[in-house]
Amino acid sequence: MKIISNLLEDIGGIRIYYIIGLLIFVTLFIVISIRTWRMPKQDAERIKNSILNDNDTEKIDD
């Protein structure tokens, strides 16, 4: 791991990619968390039940 960190320190301007990646992750985490908390309870129950129940799957005719 030391070799990789030394290599990345030698590349000029590489820190901006770390910052951009962290900002993208934090932004997406916050957006997904807010959307999940604001989701109506009926929608959450429907999604939960559809994952556990295989009877609701659509049949595909070939």
Jmol script that loads the backbone (N, CA, C; Angstrom):
load data "model"
ATOM      1  N   MET A   1       0.827  -1.191   0.000  1.00  0.00           N
ATOM      2  CA  MET A   1       0.000   0.000   0.000  1.00  0.00           C
ATOM      3  C   MET A   1       0.867   1.248   0.000  1.00  0.00           C
ATOM      4  N   LYS A   2       2.055   1.118   0.557  1.00  0.00           N
ATOM      5  CA  LYS A   2       2.959   2.255   0.605  1.00  0.00           C
ATOM      6  C   LYS A   2       3.407   2.670  -0.795  1.00  0.00           C
ATOM      7  N   ILE A   3       3.573   1.677  -1.669  1.00  0.00           N
ATOM      8  CA  ILE A   3       4.007   1.963  -3.034  1.00  0.00           C
ATOM      9  C   ILE A   3       2.946   2.782  -3.758  1.00  0.00           C
ATOM     10  N   ILE A   4       1.678   2.394  -3.593  1.00  0.00           N
ATOM     11  CA  ILE A   4       0.585   3.105  -4.261  1.00  0.00           C
ATOM     12  C   ILE A   4       0.469   4.521  -3.735  1.00  0.00           C
ATOM     13  N   SER A   5       0.547   4.707  -2.416  1.00  0.00           N
ATOM     14  CA  SER A   5       0.423   6.049  -1.863  1.00  0.00           C
ATOM     15  C   SER A   5       1.595   6.931  -2.294  1.00  0.00           C
ATOM     16  N   ASN A   6       2.806   6.359  -2.385  1.00  0.00           N
ATOM     17  CA  ASN A   6       3.944   7.140  -2.858  1.00  0.00           C
ATOM     18  C   ASN A   6       3.788   7.509  -4.331  1.00  0.00           C
ATOM     19  N   LEU A   7       3.276   6.588  -5.126  1.00  0.00           N
ATOM     20  CA  LEU A   7       3.061   6.862  -6.536  1.00  0.00           C
ATOM     21  C   LEU A   7       2.030   7.956  -6.732  1.00  0.00           C
ATOM     22  N   LEU A   8       0.933   7.883  -5.964  1.00  0.00           N
ATOM     23  CA  LEU A   8      -0.122   8.880  -6.110  1.00  0.00           C
ATOM     24  C   LEU A   8       0.309  10.250  -5.601  1.00  0.00           C
ATOM     25  N   GLU A   9       1.199  10.310  -4.633  1.00  0.00           N
ATOM     26  CA  GLU A   9       1.696  11.593  -4.145  1.00  0.00           C
ATOM     27  C   GLU A   9       2.554  12.286  -5.191  1.00  0.00           C
ATOM     28  N   ASP A  10       3.189  11.498  -6.047  1.00  0.00           N
ATOM     29  CA  ASP A  10       4.045  12.072  -7.076  1.00  0.00           C
ATOM     30  C   ASP A  10       3.257  12.669  -8.242  1.00  0.00           C
ATOM     31  N   ILE A  11       2.023  12.251  -8.423  1.00  0.00           N
ATOM     32  CA  ILE A  11       1.208  12.762  -9.526  1.00  0.00           C
ATOM     33  C   ILE A  11       0.663  14.124  -9.126  1.00  0.00           C
ATOM     34  N   GLY A  12       0.953  15.118  -9.924  1.00  0.00           N
ATOM     35  CA  GLY A  12       0.494  16.472  -9.616  1.00  0.00           C
ATOM     36  C   GLY A  12      -1.003  16.628  -9.843  1.00  0.00           C
ATOM     37  N   GLY A  13      -1.686  17.271  -8.922  1.00  0.00           N
ATOM     38  CA  GLY A  13      -3.107  17.557  -9.057  1.00  0.00           C
ATOM     39  C   GLY A  13      -4.025  16.383  -8.786  1.00  0.00           C
ATOM     40  N   ILE A  14      -3.501  15.306  -8.207  1.00  0.00           N
ATOM     41  CA  ILE A  14      -4.329  14.122  -7.962  1.00  0.00           C
ATOM     42  C   ILE A  14      -5.298  14.336  -6.808  1.00  0.00           C
ATOM     43  N   ARG A  15      -4.999  15.256  -5.909  1.00  0.00           N
ATOM     44  CA  ARG A  15      -5.878  15.485  -4.750  1.00  0.00           C
ATOM     45  C   ARG A  15      -7.260  15.977  -5.159  1.00  0.00           C
ATOM     46  N   ILE A  16      -7.356  16.672  -6.275  1.00  0.00           N
ATOM     47  CA  ILE A  16      -8.665  17.176  -6.703  1.00  0.00           C
ATOM     48  C   ILE A  16      -9.616  16.016  -6.997  1.00  0.00           C
ATOM     49  N   TYR A  17      -9.084  14.886  -7.484  1.00  0.00           N
ATOM     50  CA  TYR A  17      -9.927  13.722  -7.751  1.00  0.00           C
ATOM     51  C   TYR A  17     -10.434  13.100  -6.455  1.00  0.00           C
ATOM     52  N   TYR A  18      -9.608  13.102  -5.432  1.00  0.00           N
ATOM     53  CA  TYR A  18     -10.058  12.622  -4.123  1.00  0.00           C
ATOM     54  C   TYR A  18     -11.206  13.490  -3.602  1.00  0.00           C
ATOM     55  N   ILE A  19     -11.050  14.777  -3.725  1.00  0.00           N
ATOM     56  CA  ILE A  19     -12.069  15.712  -3.231  1.00  0.00           C
ATOM     57  C   ILE A  19     -13.355  15.575  -4.033  1.00  0.00           C
ATOM     58  N   ILE A  20     -13.246  15.500  -5.359  1.00  0.00           N
ATOM     59  CA  ILE A  20     -14.431  15.365  -6.204  1.00  0.00           C
ATOM     60  C   ILE A  20     -15.147  14.044  -5.912  1.00  0.00           C
ATOM     61  N   GLY A  21     -14.393  12.961  -5.777  1.00  0.00           N
ATOM     62  CA  GLY A  21     -15.004  11.662  -5.470  1.00  0.00           C
ATOM     63  C   GLY A  21     -15.722  11.670  -4.133  1.00  0.00           C
ATOM     64  N   LEU A  22     -15.115  12.293  -3.134  1.00  0.00           N
ATOM     65  CA  LEU A  22     -15.741  12.380  -1.819  1.00  0.00           C
ATOM     66  C   LEU A  22     -17.005  13.238  -1.868  1.00  0.00           C
ATOM     67  N   LEU A  23     -16.967  14.339  -2.598  1.00  0.00           N
ATOM     68  CA  LEU A  23     -18.151  15.196  -2.719  1.00  0.00           C
ATOM     69  C   LEU A  23     -19.292  14.476  -3.438  1.00  0.00           C
ATOM     70  N   ILE A  24     -18.970  13.727  -4.487  1.00  0.00           N
ATOM     71  CA  ILE A  24     -20.008  12.972  -5.195  1.00  0.00           C
ATOM     72  C   ILE A  24     -20.625  11.930  -4.273  1.00  0.00           C
ATOM     73  N   PHE A  25     -19.801  11.205  -3.522  1.00  0.00           N
ATOM     74  CA  PHE A  25     -20.314  10.186  -2.610  1.00  0.00           C
ATOM     75  C   PHE A  25     -21.208  10.800  -1.538  1.00  0.00           C
ATOM     76  N   VAL A  26     -20.753  11.858  -0.902  1.00  0.00           N
ATOM     77  CA  VAL A  26     -21.528  12.490   0.173  1.00  0.00           C
ATOM     78  C   VAL A  26     -22.835  13.045  -0.371  1.00  0.00           C
ATOM     79  N   THR A  27     -22.786  13.677  -1.543  1.00  0.00           N
ATOM     80  CA  THR A  27     -24.002  14.242  -2.138  1.00  0.00           C
ATOM     81  C   THR A  27     -25.016  13.149  -2.448  1.00  0.00           C
ATOM     82  N   LEU A  28     -24.572  12.075  -3.083  1.00  0.00           N
ATOM     83  CA  LEU A  28     -25.491  10.984  -3.397  1.00  0.00           C
ATOM     84  C   LEU A  28     -26.042  10.331  -2.134  1.00  0.00           C
ATOM     85  N   PHE A  29     -25.216  10.166  -1.121  1.00  0.00           N
ATOM     86  CA  PHE A  29     -25.680   9.578   0.137  1.00  0.00           C
ATOM     87  C   PHE A  29     -26.768  10.449   0.767  1.00  0.00           C
ATOM     88  N   ILE A  30     -26.572  11.745   0.774  1.00  0.00           N
ATOM     89  CA  ILE A  30     -27.557  12.657   1.366  1.00  0.00           C
ATOM     90  C   ILE A  30     -28.849  12.639   0.557  1.00  0.00           C
ATOM     91  N   VAL A  31     -28.753  12.678  -0.769  1.00  0.00           N
ATOM     92  CA  VAL A  31     -29.951  12.691  -1.613  1.00  0.00           C
ATOM     93  C   VAL A  31     -30.745  11.394  -1.445  1.00  0.00           C
ATOM     94  N   ILE A  32     -30.061  10.257  -1.454  1.00  0.00           N
ATOM     95  CA  ILE A  32     -30.756   8.976  -1.301  1.00  0.00           C
ATOM     96  C   ILE A  32     -31.372   8.858   0.090  1.00  0.00           C
ATOM     97  N   SER A  33     -30.679   9.342   1.109  1.00  0.00           N
ATOM     98  CA  SER A  33     -31.229   9.296   2.466  1.00  0.00           C
ATOM     99  C   SER A  33     -32.477  10.160   2.583  1.00  0.00           C
ATOM    100  N   ILE A  34     -32.455  11.367   2.048  1.00  0.00           N
ATOM    101  CA  ILE A  34     -33.615  12.263   2.117  1.00  0.00           C
ATOM    102  C   ILE A  34     -34.792  11.673   1.355  1.00  0.00           C
ATOM    103  N   ARG A  35     -34.535  11.128   0.158  1.00  0.00           N
ATOM    104  CA  ARG A  35     -35.626  10.520  -0.621  1.00  0.00           C
ATOM    105  C   ARG A  35     -36.223   9.317   0.102  1.00  0.00           C
ATOM    106  N   THR A  36     -35.397   8.559   0.793  1.00  0.00           N
ATOM    107  CA  THR A  36     -35.899   7.398   1.530  1.00  0.00           C
ATOM    108  C   THR A  36     -36.741   7.832   2.720  1.00  0.00           C
ATOM    109  N   TRP A  37     -36.300   8.831   3.449  1.00  0.00           N
ATOM    110  CA  TRP A  37     -37.059   9.306   4.613  1.00  0.00           C
ATOM    111  C   TRP A  37     -38.372   9.951   4.207  1.00  0.00           C
ATOM    112  N   ARG A  38     -38.421  10.602   3.049  1.00  0.00           N
ATOM    113  CA  ARG A  38     -39.632  11.294   2.621  1.00  0.00           C
ATOM    114  C   ARG A  38     -40.588  10.386   1.851  1.00  0.00           C
ATOM    115  N   MET A  39     -40.171   9.147   1.578  1.00  0.00           N
ATOM    116  CA  MET A  39     -41.003   8.217   0.830  1.00  0.00           C
ATOM    117  C   MET A  39     -42.251   7.875   1.644  1.00  0.00           C
ATOM    118  N   PRO A  40     -43.417   7.880   0.991  1.00  0.00           N
ATOM    119  CA  PRO A  40     -44.634   7.488   1.708  1.00  0.00           C
ATOM    120  C   PRO A  40     -44.528   6.050   2.219  1.00  0.00           C
ATOM    121  N   LYS A  41     -45.149   5.820   3.358  1.00  0.00           N
ATOM    122  CA  LYS A  41     -45.062   4.512   4.005  1.00  0.00           C
ATOM    123  C   LYS A  41     -45.648   3.405   3.124  1.00  0.00           C
ATOM    124  N   GLN A  42     -46.699   3.718   2.368  1.00  0.00           N
ATOM    125  CA  GLN A  42     -47.305   2.707   1.497  1.00  0.00           C
ATOM    126  C   GLN A  42     -46.331   2.267   0.411  1.00  0.00           C
ATOM    127  N   ASP A  43     -45.578   3.205  -0.154  1.00  0.00           N
ATOM    128  CA  ASP A  43     -44.601   2.858  -1.184  1.00  0.00           C
ATOM    129  C   ASP A  43     -43.497   1.983  -0.607  1.00  0.00           C
ATOM    130  N   ALA A  44     -43.046   2.302   0.588  1.00  0.00           N
ATOM    131  CA  ALA A  44     -41.995   1.509   1.224  1.00  0.00           C
ATOM    132  C   ALA A  44     -42.493   0.094   1.503  1.00  0.00           C
ATOM    133  N   GLU A  45     -43.727  -0.040   1.963  1.00  0.00           N
ATOM    134  CA  GLU A  45     -44.302  -1.358   2.218  1.00  0.00           C
ATOM    135  C   GLU A  45     -44.466  -2.149   0.922  1.00  0.00           C
ATOM    136  N   ARG A  46     -44.890  -1.469  -0.146  1.00  0.00           N
ATOM    137  CA  ARG A  46     -45.073  -2.136  -1.440  1.00  0.00           C
ATOM    138  C   ARG A  46     -43.737  -2.656  -1.966  1.00  0.00           C
ATOM    139  N   ILE A  47     -42.696  -1.853  -1.855  1.00  0.00           N
ATOM    140  CA  ILE A  47     -41.363  -2.269  -2.309  1.00  0.00           C
ATOM    141  C   ILE A  47     -40.861  -3.424  -1.457  1.00  0.00           C
ATOM    142  N   LYS A  48     -41.046  -3.319  -0.151  1.00  0.00           N
ATOM    143  CA  LYS A  48     -40.589  -4.384   0.748  1.00  0.00           C
ATOM    144  C   LYS A  48     -41.298  -5.696   0.445  1.00  0.00           C
ATOM    145  N   ASN A  49     -42.603  -5.627   0.246  1.00  0.00           N
ATOM    146  CA  ASN A  49     -43.361  -6.845  -0.019  1.00  0.00           C
ATOM    147  C   ASN A  49     -43.074  -7.413  -1.401  1.00  0.00           C
ATOM    148  N   SER A  50     -42.801  -6.563  -2.383  1.00  0.00           N
ATOM    149  CA  SER A  50     -42.528  -7.065  -3.725  1.00  0.00           C
ATOM    150  C   SER A  50     -41.193  -7.795  -3.782  1.00  0.00           C
ATOM    151  N   ILE A  51     -40.261  -7.407  -2.944  1.00  0.00           N
ATOM    152  CA  ILE A  51     -38.973  -8.096  -2.910  1.00  0.00           C
ATOM    153  C   ILE A  51     -39.141  -9.484  -2.302  1.00  0.00           C
ATOM    154  N   LEU A  52     -39.971  -9.598  -1.291  1.00  0.00           N
ATOM    155  CA  LEU A  52     -40.135 -10.858  -0.589  1.00  0.00           C
ATOM    156  C   LEU A  52     -41.144 -11.798  -1.244  1.00  0.00           C
ATOM    157  N   ASN A  53     -42.011 -11.267  -2.091  1.00  0.00           N
ATOM    158  CA  ASN A  53     -43.094 -12.057  -2.664  1.00  0.00           C
ATOM    159  C   ASN A  53     -42.812 -12.300  -4.149  1.00  0.00           C
ATOM    160  N   ASP A  54     -42.652 -13.555  -4.525  1.00  0.00           N
ATOM    161  CA  ASP A  54     -42.380 -13.893  -5.919  1.00  0.00           C
ATOM    162  C   ASP A  54     -43.646 -14.026  -6.748  1.00  0.00           C
ATOM    163  N   ASN A  55     -44.810 -13.975  -6.160  1.00  0.00           N
ATOM    164  CA  ASN A  55     -46.056 -14.147  -6.899  1.00  0.00           C
ATOM    165  C   ASN A  55     -46.393 -12.945  -7.761  1.00  0.00           C
ATOM    166  N   ASP A  56     -45.805 -11.797  -7.511  1.00  0.00           N
ATOM    167  CA  ASP A  56     -46.111 -10.579  -8.249  1.00  0.00           C
ATOM    168  C   ASP A  56     -45.255 -10.402  -9.499  1.00  0.00           C
ATOM    169  N   THR A  57     -44.378 -11.338  -9.791  1.00  0.00           N
ATOM    170  CA  THR A  57     -43.519 -11.174 -10.968  1.00  0.00           C
ATOM    171  C   THR A  57     -44.325 -11.368 -12.233  1.00  0.00           C
ATOM    172  N   GLU A  58     -43.967 -10.601 -13.245  1.00  0.00           N
ATOM    173  CA  GLU A  58     -44.639 -10.711 -14.526  1.00  0.00           C
ATOM    174  C   GLU A  58     -44.032 -11.863 -15.311  1.00  0.00           C
ATOM    175  N   LYS A  59     -44.889 -12.608 -15.996  1.00  0.00           N
ATOM    176  CA  LYS A  59     -44.398 -13.721 -16.802  1.00  0.00           C
ATOM    177  C   LYS A  59     -44.037 -13.187 -18.182  1.00  0.00           C
ATOM    178  N   ILE A  60     -42.889 -13.616 -18.651  1.00  0.00           N
ATOM    179  CA  ILE A  60     -42.418 -13.193 -19.972  1.00  0.00           C
ATOM    180  C   ILE A  60     -42.647 -14.337 -20.953  1.00  0.00           C
ATOM    181  N   ASP A  61     -43.383 -14.051 -22.006  1.00  0.00           N
ATOM    182  CA  ASP A  61     -43.641 -15.063 -23.029  1.00  0.00           C
ATOM    183  C   ASP A  61     -42.561 -14.969 -24.092  1.00  0.00           C
ATOM    184  N   ASP A  62     -41.924 -16.082 -24.361  1.00  0.00           N
ATOM    185  CA  ASP A  62     -40.868 -16.111 -25.393  1.00  0.00           C
ATOM    186  C   ASP A  62     -41.419 -16.542 -26.723  1.00  0.00           C
TER     187      ASP A  62
END
end "model"
wireframe off; spacefill off
backbone 0.3
color backbone group
